[in-house]
Amino acid sequence: MGEETGPFFHGTIAELRAGDLITPGRPSNYRPEVVMRHVYFTALPDGAGLAAELAGELAGGSATPRVYEVAPTGAFEDDPNVTDRKFPGNPTRSYRSAAPLRVVRELGEWPRLTPEALRGWRERLVDVPAHRRGEILN
């Protein structure tokens, strides 16, 4: 199990309640043809907020981004999609688990992207065809 003790956060467009489980086995937001074997989370609310806003953009911009405080129900590890490949160590404090995450509560507020930053992410990720968004270490 990871050394981090939390709290942990997950960004999504799904409407969830305290006690709900977020489980692996769903299509990736970034590569819909890839079924994810892990659930991803971070110890940084703004990192989860970025994931939530990108999920909303990838869904066409009409979905509501949401950030939840979550609790891992099993072992977890550093997210290899960002750690060591892009950011040596784990400065993003990003993790993944094959076990579900239990929703603790929804955050009412988190650091939001500026319109300019969101436009930049949209150009780098959302406007790129899914098959060109890069490999996902699943």
C-alpha positions as CSV (number, residue, x, y, z in Angstrom):
1,M,0.0,0.0,0.0
2,G,1.2,3.5,-0.7
3,E,2.8,5.5,2.0
4,E,0.5,8.5,1.6
5,T,-2.2,8.7,4.1
6,G,-4.5,11.3,2.4
7,P,-7.0,12.8,2.3
8,F,-7.4,11.7,-1.3
9,F,-9.5,13.1,-4.1
10,H,-11.1,11.9,-7.4
11,G,-12.3,14.1,-10.2
12,T,-15.1,13.0,-12.4
13,I,-18.4,14.0,-14.1
14,A,-20.3,11.2,-12.3
15,E,-22.9,12.2,-9.7
16,L,-22.0,10.1,-6.6
17,R,-23.0,10.0,-2.9
18,A,-21.1,9.3,0.3
19,G,-20.6,5.5,0.5
20,D,-20.7,4.9,-3.2
21,L,-17.8,2.9,-4.7
22,I,-15.8,4.0,-7.7
23,T,-14.6,0.8,-9.4
24,P,-12.2,-0.2,-12.2
25,G,-13.7,-1.5,-15.4
26,R,-14.9,1.7,-17.0
27,P,-13.7,3.2,-20.3
28,S,-10.9,5.8,-20.0
29,N,-12.0,9.4,-20.3
30,Y,-8.9,10.0,-22.4
31,R,-8.9,6.9,-24.6
32,P,-12.5,5.5,-24.6
33,E,-11.5,2.3,-26.3
34,V,-9.4,1.4,-23.3
35,V,-11.2,-0.3,-20.3
36,M,-9.4,0.8,-17.2
37,R,-8.1,-1.8,-14.7
38,H,-7.5,0.8,-12.1
39,V,-9.1,3.8,-10.5
40,Y,-7.1,6.9,-10.2
41,F,-6.9,9.5,-7.4
42,T,-4.6,12.2,-6.0
43,A,-3.8,13.8,-2.6
44,L,-4.2,17.2,-4.3
45,P,-7.7,18.6,-4.7
46,D,-6.6,20.8,-7.6
47,G,-5.3,17.7,-9.4
48,A,-8.7,16.1,-9.0
49,G,-10.3,19.3,-10.2
50,L,-8.2,19.3,-13.3
51,A,-9.3,15.6,-14.0
52,A,-12.9,16.6,-13.4
53,E,-12.8,19.6,-15.7
54,L,-11.0,17.6,-18.4
55,A,-13.6,14.8,-18.1
56,G,-16.3,17.4,-18.6
57,E,-14.6,18.8,-21.7
58,L,-14.1,15.3,-23.1
59,A,-17.8,14.7,-22.6
60,G,-18.6,17.6,-24.8
61,G,-18.6,20.4,-22.2
62,S,-22.1,19.9,-21.0
63,A,-21.3,17.7,-18.0
64,T,-20.8,19.0,-14.5
65,P,-17.2,18.5,-13.1
66,R,-17.2,17.1,-9.6
67,V,-14.5,16.4,-7.0
68,Y,-14.9,13.9,-4.3
69,E,-12.9,13.1,-1.3
70,V,-12.3,9.3,-1.5
71,A,-10.9,6.5,0.6
72,P,-9.0,3.6,-1.0
73,T,-10.4,0.2,0.0
74,G,-7.2,-1.7,-0.9
75,A,-3.6,-1.4,-1.9
76,F,-2.5,1.5,-4.2
77,E,0.6,2.6,-6.0
78,D,2.0,5.7,-7.7
79,D,0.3,6.4,-11.0
80,P,2.9,5.3,-13.6
81,N,1.2,7.5,-16.3
82,V,2.6,10.6,-14.6
83,T,5.3,9.5,-12.1
84,D,8.8,8.8,-13.4
85,R,7.6,9.1,-17.1
86,K,6.6,12.8,-16.9
87,F,7.3,13.9,-13.3
88,P,10.2,12.1,-11.6
89,G,9.1,10.9,-8.1
90,N,5.5,11.7,-7.4
91,P,5.2,15.5,-7.1
92,T,1.6,15.3,-8.4
93,R,0.8,12.9,-5.6
94,S,-1.1,10.8,-8.1
95,Y,-2.1,7.1,-7.4
96,R,-4.0,4.2,-8.8
97,S,-5.6,1.1,-7.3
98,A,-7.2,-2.1,-8.6
99,A,-9.5,-1.9,-5.6
100,P,-12.5,0.5,-5.4
101,L,-12.5,3.9,-3.9
102,R,-15.2,4.7,-1.4
103,V,-16.7,8.2,-1.7
104,V,-16.4,10.2,1.6
105,R,-18.0,13.4,0.4
106,E,-18.3,15.8,-2.5
107,L,-16.2,18.9,-2.3
108,G,-18.3,22.1,-2.9
109,E,-15.3,24.1,-4.0
110,W,-11.8,23.4,-5.3
111,P,-9.2,25.5,-7.2
112,R,-10.7,25.9,-10.7
113,L,-8.9,26.4,-14.0
114,T,-8.9,29.8,-15.6
115,P,-10.7,30.0,-18.9
116,E,-7.3,30.4,-20.6
117,A,-5.8,27.3,-18.9
118,L,-8.9,25.3,-19.7
119,R,-8.6,26.4,-23.3
120,G,-4.9,25.3,-23.3
121,W,-5.8,21.8,-22.0
122,R,-8.6,21.5,-24.5
123,E,-6.2,22.3,-27.4
124,R,-3.6,19.8,-26.0
125,L,-5.9,17.0,-25.1
126,V,-9.6,17.3,-25.9
127,D,-9.2,18.6,-29.5
128,V,-6.7,15.7,-30.3
129,P,-8.3,12.5,-31.6
130,A,-8.5,9.8,-28.9
131,H,-6.0,7.5,-30.8
132,R,-3.4,10.3,-30.7
133,R,-3.7,11.1,-27.0
134,G,-0.8,8.9,-26.0
135,E,-0.5,5.5,-24.3
136,I,-2.1,4.7,-21.0
137,L,-0.2,2.3,-18.7
138,N,-3.2,0.3,-17.7
